[in-house]
């Protein structure tokens, strides 16, 4: 299970990295230096938040599928709250273009999600434990 999870994470990170590079280039071209800074901050936020999930869920998967699911759900809620706090704190700044930050963050989040879904479907990962042992 961990090897499969690792493959999903690697493919998702690779696609998101490519999409992030395009977003940064587009934002720099359209928004100048402030667009570039906004896009880079967006990439940094998405990277940090997905990195936290990868670490937490990866460690929890070593314990049991139930702990992994609980960790995924808890980290999701914590990330949503954390993202709201970051947006509020950065919302008043004029050092970067906030729209470019938002654009980049949303596009990178969507790229990660699509890559996860497509990779999971292609790998035909079972959603139940076929042998019934409860251990992955």
Backbone as a printed PyTorch tensor [residue, N CA C, xyz], in Angstrom:
tensor([[[  0.8260,  -1.1910,   0.0000],
         [  0.0000,   0.0000,   0.0000],
         [  0.8730,   1.2590,   0.0000]],

        [[  1.9390,   1.2770,   0.7970],
         [  2.8030,   2.4570,   0.8700],
         [  3.4790,   2.7280,  -0.4710]],

        [[  3.8820,   1.6720,  -1.1770],
         [  4.5170,   1.8710,  -2.4850],
         [  3.5300,   2.4970,  -3.4560]],

        [[  2.2880,   2.0670,  -3.4090],
         [  1.2600,   2.6300,  -4.2810],
         [  0.9930,   4.0750,  -3.9080]],

        [[  0.8810,   4.3580,  -2.6110],
         [  0.6740,   5.7290,  -2.1420],
         [  1.8280,   6.6210,  -2.5970]],

        [[  3.0460,   6.1040,  -2.5140],
         [  4.2190,   6.8550,  -2.9570],
         [  4.1590,   7.1730,  -4.4400]],

        [[  3.6890,   6.2340,  -5.2230],
         [  3.5600,   6.4530,  -6.6690],
         [  2.5300,   7.5460,  -6.9610]],

        [[  1.4150,   7.5150,  -6.2490],
         [  0.3800,   8.5360,  -6.4250],
         [  0.9380,   9.9100,  -6.0580]],

        [[  1.6540,   9.9880,  -4.9610],
         [  2.2330,  11.2610,  -4.5110],
         [  3.2550,  11.7680,  -5.5300]],

        [[  4.1350,  10.8930,  -6.0130],
         [  5.1550,  11.3160,  -6.9790],
         [  4.5250,  11.8480,  -8.2660]],

        [[  3.5440,  11.1500,  -8.7800],
         [  2.8900,  11.5900, -10.0210],
         [  2.1380,  12.9000,  -9.8030]],

        [[  1.4800,  13.0210,  -8.6620],
         [  0.7500,  14.2540,  -8.3610],
         [  1.7130,  15.4300,  -8.2190]],

        [[  2.8210,  15.1940,  -7.5460],
         [  3.8150,  16.2540,  -7.3680],
         [  4.4460,  16.6530,  -8.6990]],

        [[  4.7060,  15.6910,  -9.5570],
         [  5.3160,  15.9980, -10.8580],
         [  4.3790,  16.8540, -11.7050]],

        [[  3.1160,  16.4690, -11.7880],
         [  2.1680,  17.2570, -12.5820],
         [  1.9850,  18.6430, -11.9780]],

        [[  1.8460,  18.7070, -10.6650],
         [  1.6460,  19.9940, -10.0030],
         [  2.8630,  20.8950, -10.1740]],

        [[  4.0520,  20.3130, -10.1440],
         [  5.2700,  21.1050, -10.3680],
         [  5.2980,  21.7190, -11.7590]],

        [[  4.9100,  20.9410, -12.7600],
         [  4.8710,  21.4570, -14.1320],
         [  3.8140,  22.5590, -14.2620]],

        [[  2.6580,  22.3260, -13.6850],
         [  1.5900,  23.3290, -13.7310],
         [  2.0170,  24.5870, -12.9830]],

        [[  2.6810,  24.4240, -11.8550],
         [  3.1490,  25.5730, -11.0790],
         [  4.1440,  26.4070, -11.8770]],

        [[  5.0320,  25.7550, -12.6040],
         [  6.0100,  26.4890, -13.4150],
         [  5.3050,  27.3280, -14.4790]],

        [[  4.2980,  26.7610, -15.1110],
         [  3.5370,  27.5090, -16.1220],
         [  2.8050,  28.6820, -15.4660]],

        [[  2.1810,  28.4350, -14.3190],
         [  1.4690,  29.5050, -13.6190],
         [  2.4030,  30.6530, -13.2360]],

        [[  3.5770,  30.3220, -12.7450],
         [  4.5420,  31.3500, -12.3510],
         [  4.9440,  32.1790, -13.5760]],

        [[  5.1970,  31.5110, -14.6840],
         [  5.5850,  32.2340, -15.9060],
         [  4.4530,  33.1360, -16.3920]],

        [[  3.2360,  32.6300, -16.4010],
         [  2.0830,  33.4210, -16.8530],
         [  1.8560,  34.6130, -15.9290]],

        [[  1.9070,  34.3700, -14.6320],
         [  1.6820,  35.4520, -13.6650],
         [  2.7800,  36.5140, -13.7390]],

        [[  4.0110,  36.0910, -13.9660],
         [  5.1050,  37.0550, -14.1170],
         [  4.9110,  37.8880, -15.3790]],

        [[  4.4730,  37.2330, -16.4630],
         [  4.2530,  37.9550, -17.7200],
         [  3.0880,  38.9360, -17.6020]],

        [[  2.0330,  38.5310, -16.9320],
         [  0.8430,  39.3820, -16.8330],
         [  0.9190,  40.4130, -15.7110]],

        [[  1.5750,  40.0470, -14.6170],
         [  1.5670,  40.9200, -13.4380],
         [  2.9010,  41.5040, -13.0440]],

        [[  3.9360,  41.2600, -13.8340],
         [  5.2540,  41.7880, -13.4950],
         [  5.8090,  41.1590, -12.2300]],

        [[  6.6000,  41.9470, -11.5090],
         [  7.2480,  41.4350, -10.2990],
         [  6.2270,  41.0470,  -9.2300]],

        [[  5.1910,  41.8620,  -9.0670],
         [  4.1750,  41.5520,  -8.0570],
         [  3.4030,  40.2850,  -8.4390]],

        [[  3.1720,  40.0760,  -9.7280],
         [  2.5280,  38.8430, -10.1850],
         [  3.4170,  37.6400,  -9.9160]],

        [[  4.7100,  37.8020, -10.1720],
         [  5.6750,  36.7350,  -9.9060],
         [  5.6890,  36.3900,  -8.4180]],

        [[  5.7550,  37.4150,  -7.5650],
         [  5.7790,  37.1670,  -6.1210],
         [  4.4930,  36.4870,  -5.6540]],

        [[  3.3670,  36.9290,  -6.1640],
         [  2.0870,  36.3210,  -5.8010],
         [  2.0430,  34.8530,  -6.1920]],

        [[  2.4920,  34.5560,  -7.4220],
         [  2.4900,  33.1690,  -7.8940],
         [  3.4330,  32.3080,  -7.0550]],

        [[  4.6040,  32.8270,  -6.7440],
         [  5.5600,  32.0560,  -5.9350],
         [  5.0260,  31.7900,  -4.5280]],

        [[  4.3500,  32.7820,  -3.9540],
         [  3.7410,  32.5830,  -2.6330],
         [  2.6340,  31.5410,  -2.7330]],

        [[  1.8450,  31.5790,  -3.8010],
         [  0.8020,  30.5750,  -4.0140],
         [  1.3790,  29.1720,  -4.1050]],

        [[  2.4600,  29.0390,  -4.8600],
         [  3.1260,  27.7330,  -4.9820],
         [  3.6590,  27.2820,  -3.6250]],

        [[  4.2410,  28.1960,  -2.8700],
         [  4.7950,  27.8560,  -1.5550],
         [  3.6980,  27.3900,  -0.6000]],

        [[  2.5610,  28.0690,  -0.6200],
         [  1.4590,  27.6910,   0.2620],
         [  0.9460,  26.2970,  -0.0980]],

        [[  0.7120,  26.0650,  -1.3880],
         [  0.2080,  24.7560,  -1.8240],
         [  1.2220,  23.6580,  -1.5030]],

        [[  2.4910,  23.9250,  -1.7460],
         [  3.5380,  22.9430,  -1.4560],
         [  3.5720,  22.5990,   0.0330]],

        [[  3.5100,  23.6130,   0.8620],
         [  3.5390,  23.3790,   2.3070],
         [  2.3280,  22.5730,   2.7620]],

        [[  1.1600,  22.9410,   2.2720],
         [ -0.0500,  22.2740,   2.7300],
         [ -0.1300,  20.8360,   2.2390]],

        [[  0.2330,  20.5810,   0.9780],
         [  0.2160,  19.2030,   0.5000],
         [  1.3650,  18.4030,   1.1030]],

        [[  2.4820,  19.0560,   1.3760],
         [  3.5960,  18.3700,   2.0370],
         [  3.2160,  17.8780,   3.4230]],

        [[  2.4670,  18.7020,   4.1440],
         [  1.9920,  18.3000,   5.4710],
         [  1.1090,  17.0640,   5.3550]],

        [[  0.2080,  17.0760,   4.3900],
         [ -0.6930,  15.9290,   4.2040],
         [  0.0770,  14.6680,   3.8670]],

        [[  1.0420,  14.7910,   2.9700],
         [  1.8260,  13.6240,   2.5600],
         [  2.5440,  13.0250,   3.7630]],

        [[  3.1560,  13.8610,   4.5790],
         [  3.8700,  13.3640,   5.7570],
         [  2.9250,  12.7270,   6.7720]],

        [[  1.8470,  13.4150,   7.0780],
         [  0.9150,  12.9210,   8.0930],
         [  0.2510,  11.6240,   7.6450]],

        [[ -0.2830,  11.6230,   6.4260],
         [ -0.9870,  10.4330,   5.9390],
         [ -0.0090,   9.2760,   5.7270]],

        [[  1.1820,   9.5740,   5.2400],
         [  2.1880,   8.5310,   5.0390],
         [  2.5740,   7.8440,   6.3360]],

        [[  2.7580,   8.6230,   7.3810],
         [  3.0920,   8.0290,   8.6880],
         [  1.9120,   7.2510,   9.2610]],

        [[  0.7200,   7.8010,   9.1100],
         [ -0.4700,   7.1330,   9.6340],
         [ -0.7520,   5.8350,   8.8830]],

        [[ -0.4140,   5.7720,   7.6090],
         [ -0.6560,   4.5620,   6.8090],
         [  0.1560,   3.3840,   7.3320]],

        [[  1.2740,   3.6650,   7.9860],
         [  2.1040,   2.5980,   8.5410],
         [  1.4360,   1.9440,   9.7460]],

        [[  0.4650,   2.6310,  10.3350],
         [ -0.2160,   2.1110,  11.5200],
         [ -1.4080,   1.2510,  11.1060]],

        [[ -2.3500,   1.8470,  10.3900],
         [ -3.5130,   1.0940,   9.9130],
         [ -4.3160,   1.9570,   8.9410]],

        [[ -5.1490,   1.3370,   8.1230],
         [ -5.9880,   2.1160,   7.2050],
         [ -6.9410,   3.0570,   7.9340]],

        [[ -7.4300,   2.6440,   9.0970],
         [ -8.3440,   3.4900,   9.8560],
         [ -7.6410,   4.7410,  10.3730]],

        [[ -6.4280,   4.5690,  10.8690],
         [ -5.6540,   5.7150,  11.3530],
         [ -5.3040,   6.6230,  10.1810]],

        [[ -4.9970,   6.0320,   9.0330],
         [ -4.6840,   6.8190,   7.8480],
         [ -5.8670,   7.6920,   7.4520]],

        [[ -7.0710,   7.1340,   7.4470],
         [ -8.2580,   7.9080,   7.0820],
         [ -8.5150,   9.0210,   8.0870]],

        [[ -8.3840,   8.7200,   9.3660],
         [ -8.5830,   9.7470,  10.3920],
         [ -7.5510,  10.8680,  10.2290]],

        [[ -6.3050,  10.4960,   9.9790],
         [ -5.2550,  11.5010,   9.7930],
         [ -5.5320,  12.3560,   8.5650]],

        [[ -6.0090,  11.7320,   7.4950],
         [ -6.3280,  12.4840,   6.2770],
         [ -7.4400,  13.4890,   6.5490]],

        [[ -8.4670,  13.0780,   7.2390],
         [ -9.5950,  13.9680,   7.5200],
         [ -9.1800,  15.1040,   8.4570]],

        [[ -8.4300,  14.7790,   9.4960],
         [ -7.9950,  15.8080,  10.4430],
         [ -7.0540,  16.7910,   9.7590]],

        [[ -6.1070,  16.2850,   8.9610],
         [ -5.1780,  17.1970,   8.2850],
         [ -5.9180,  18.0710,   7.2810]],

        [[ -6.9720,  17.5540,   6.6590],
         [ -7.7720,  18.3530,   5.7230],
         [ -8.4280,  19.5330,   6.4480]],

        [[ -9.0480,  19.2640,   7.5820],
         [ -9.6990,  20.3290,   8.3490],
         [ -8.6760,  21.3570,   8.8230]],

        [[ -7.5400,  20.8730,   9.3190],
         [ -6.4900,  21.7770,   9.7950],
         [ -5.9650,  22.6370,   8.6410]],

        [[ -5.8150,  22.0410,   7.4600],
         [ -5.3370,  22.8050,   6.3000],
         [ -6.3340,  23.8810,   5.8890]],

        [[ -7.6170,  23.5760,   5.9100],
         [ -8.6340,  24.5710,   5.5480],
         [ -8.5720,  25.7520,   6.5180]],

        [[ -8.5010,  25.4590,   7.8020],
         [ -8.4140,  26.5200,   8.8080],
         [ -7.1050,  27.3000,   8.6280]],

        [[ -6.0080,  26.5760,   8.4250],
         [ -4.7120,  27.2290,   8.2130],
         [ -4.7030,  28.0980,   6.9770]],

        [[ -5.3130,  27.6250,   5.9020],
         [ -5.3770,  28.3990,   4.6610],
         [ -6.1790,  29.6800,   4.8750]],

        [[ -7.2740,  29.5990,   5.6040],
         [ -8.0740,  30.7860,   5.8990],
         [ -7.2580,  31.8020,   6.6940]],

        [[ -6.4930,  31.3260,   7.6600],
         [ -5.6460,  32.2180,   8.4650],
         [ -4.5860,  32.8820,   7.5880]],

        [[ -3.9330,  32.0970,   6.7210],
         [ -2.9020,  32.6470,   5.8350],
         [ -3.4950,  33.6970,   4.9030]],

        [[ -4.6570,  33.4210,   4.3380],
         [ -5.2940,  34.3700,   3.4190],
         [ -5.6480,  35.6570,   4.1530]],

        [[ -6.1600,  35.5410,   5.3660],
         [ -6.4900,  36.7360,   6.1510],
         [ -5.2330,  37.5440,   6.4510]],

        [[ -4.1530,  36.8630,   6.8400],
         [ -2.9120,  37.5650,   7.1730],
         [ -2.2690,  38.2220,   5.9560]],

        [[ -2.3540,  37.5620,   4.8050],
         [ -1.7290,  38.1050,   3.5940],
         [ -2.6570,  39.0250,   2.8080]],

        [[ -3.9320,  39.0460,   3.1530],
         [ -4.9320,  39.7690,   2.3780],
         [ -4.7050,  41.2600,   2.2380]],

        [[ -4.0800,  41.8710,   3.1840],
         [ -3.8770,  43.3310,   3.1680],
         [ -2.5440,  43.7550,   2.5350]],

        [[ -1.7250,  42.7930,   2.1910],
         [ -0.3980,  43.1090,   1.6650],
         [ -0.4670,  43.6890,   0.2580]],

        [[  0.4220,  44.6380,  -0.0040],
         [  0.5420,  45.2110,  -1.3520],
         [  1.8770,  44.8320,  -1.9840]],

        [[  2.6170,  43.9240,  -1.3440],
         [  3.9330,  43.5210,  -1.8380],
         [  3.8340,  42.5410,  -3.0030]],

        [[  2.6550,  41.9780,  -3.2240],
         [  2.4590,  40.9970,  -4.2990],
         [  1.0300,  41.1190,  -4.8050]],

        [[  0.7670,  40.4770,  -5.9160],
         [ -0.5590,  40.4900,  -6.5180],
         [ -1.3750,  39.3370,  -5.9380]],

        [[ -2.3920,  39.6620,  -5.1540],
         [ -3.2170,  38.6550,  -4.4960],
         [ -4.0090,  37.7990,  -5.4700]],

        [[ -4.4310,  38.3750,  -6.5720],
         [ -5.1690,  37.5930,  -7.5690],
         [ -4.2710,  36.5390,  -8.2050]],

        [[ -3.0280,  36.8860,  -8.4460],
         [ -2.0910,  35.9160,  -9.0220],
         [ -1.7960,  34.7960,  -8.0230]],

        [[ -1.7140,  35.1570,  -6.7420],
         [ -1.5370,  34.1460,  -5.7020],
         [ -2.7300,  33.1910,  -5.7180]],

        [[ -3.9290,  33.7370,  -5.7070],
         [ -5.1300,  32.9100,  -5.7050],
         [ -5.2480,  32.0490,  -6.9480]],

        [[ -4.9800,  32.6400,  -8.0990],
         [ -5.0330,  31.9010,  -9.3650],
         [ -4.0780,  30.7150,  -9.3210]],

        [[ -2.8410,  30.9720,  -8.9380],
         [ -1.8280,  29.9160,  -8.8990],
         [ -2.2000,  28.8330,  -7.8940]],

        [[ -2.6360,  29.2430,  -6.7090],
         [ -3.0030,  28.2650,  -5.6800],
         [ -4.1490,  27.3770,  -6.1560]],

        [[ -5.1790,  27.9750,  -6.7240],
         [ -6.3360,  27.1930,  -7.1730],
         [ -5.9510,  26.2330,  -8.2900]],

        [[ -5.1880,  26.7080,  -9.2710],
         [ -4.7930,  25.8570, -10.3900],
         [ -3.9020,  24.7030,  -9.8960]],

        [[ -2.9890,  24.9820,  -8.9810],
         [ -2.1150,  23.9210,  -8.4500],
         [ -2.9010,  22.9090,  -7.6230]],

        [[ -3.8570,  23.3730,  -6.8390],
         [ -4.6940,  22.4700,  -6.0470],
         [ -5.5040,  21.5700,  -6.9740]],

        [[ -6.0680,  22.1500,  -8.0150],
         [ -6.8390,  21.3540,  -8.9750],
         [ -5.9460,  20.3430,  -9.6990]],

        [[ -4.7420,  20.7610, -10.0720],
         [ -3.8160,  19.8490, -10.7550],
         [ -3.4700,  18.6720,  -9.8470]],

        [[ -3.1920,  18.9340,  -8.5760],
         [ -2.8740,  17.8750,  -7.6270],
         [ -4.0490,  16.9100,  -7.4970]],

        [[ -5.2420,  17.4530,  -7.3100],
         [ -6.4240,  16.6150,  -7.1430],
         [ -6.7080,  15.7490,  -8.3580]],

        [[ -6.6150,  16.3390,  -9.5450],
         [ -6.8440,  15.5750, -10.7750],
         [ -5.7940,  14.4780, -10.9210]],

        [[ -4.5430,  14.8100, -10.6550],
         [ -3.4740,  13.8100, -10.7660],
         [ -3.6950,  12.6650,  -9.7890]],

        [[ -4.1210,  12.9710,  -8.5740],
         [ -4.4040,  11.9150,  -7.5900],
         [ -5.5180,  10.9950,  -8.0660]],

        [[ -6.5920,  11.5850,  -8.5360],
         [ -7.7410,  10.7850,  -8.9760],
         [ -7.3680,   9.9200, -10.1800]],

        [[ -6.7500,  10.5290, -11.1850],
         [ -6.3990,   9.7870, -12.3990],
         [ -5.4020,   8.6710, -12.0860]],

        [[ -4.3920,   8.9620, -11.2880],
         [ -3.3940,   7.9520, -10.9380],
         [ -4.0250,   6.8200, -10.1340]],

        [[ -4.8760,   7.1540,  -9.1910],
         [ -5.5410,   6.1350,  -8.3850],
         [ -6.4140,   5.2330,  -9.2550]],

        [[ -7.1220,   5.8140, -10.1950],
         [ -7.9680,   5.0220, -11.0930],
         [ -7.1090,   4.1210, -11.9790]],

        [[ -6.0380,   4.6680, -12.5190],
         [ -5.1750,   3.8750, -13.4030],
         [ -4.4830,   2.7380, -12.6650]],

        [[ -4.1360,   2.9490, -11.4030],
         [ -3.4580,   1.9130, -10.6240],
         [ -4.4360,   0.8920, -10.0590]],

        [[ -5.7130,   1.1500, -10.1960],
         [ -6.7630,   0.2470,  -9.7050],
         [ -6.5430,  -0.1260,  -8.2350]],

        [[ -6.4030,   0.8900,  -7.4140],
         [ -6.1860,   0.6890,  -5.9870],
         [ -7.5160,   0.2800,  -5.3430]],

        [[ -7.5470,  -0.8640,  -4.6560],
         [ -8.8010,  -1.2820,  -4.0270],
         [ -9.1640,  -0.3560,  -2.8650]],

        [[-10.4350,  -0.1060,  -2.7010],
         [-10.8780,   0.7340,  -1.5930],
         [-11.2750,  -0.0900,  -0.3770]],

        [[-11.1660,  -1.4010,  -0.4950],
         [-11.3690,  -2.3020,   0.6350],
         [-10.1660,  -3.2300,   0.7200]],

        [[ -9.9470,  -3.8070,   1.8810],
         [ -8.8490,  -4.7440,   2.0740],
         [ -9.3100,  -6.1260,   1.6100]],

        [[ -8.7910,  -6.6330,   0.4690],
         [ -9.3020,  -7.8940,  -0.0860],
         [ -9.1180,  -9.1100,   0.8260]],

        [[ -8.0590,  -9.1190,   1.6370],
         [ -7.8410, -10.3030,   2.4840],
         [ -8.5010, -10.1710,   3.8550]],

        [[ -9.0240,  -8.9950,   4.1620],
         [ -9.7630,  -8.8070,   5.4220],
         [ -8.8970,  -8.6690,   6.6520]],

        [[ -7.5740,  -8.5360,   6.4790],
         [ -6.6920,  -8.4750,   7.6480],
         [ -6.7170,  -7.1250,   8.3420]],

        [[ -7.0810,  -6.0770,   7.6010],
         [ -7.0930,  -4.7410,   8.2010],
         [ -5.7380,  -4.0660,   8.1600]],

        [[ -4.6950,  -4.7440,   7.7670],
         [ -3.3540,  -4.1610,   7.6440],
         [ -3.0320,  -3.9290,   6.1840]],

        [[ -2.4630,  -2.7600,   5.8930],
         [ -2.0990,  -2.4600,   4.5030],
         [ -0.7240,  -2.9490,   4.1800]]])
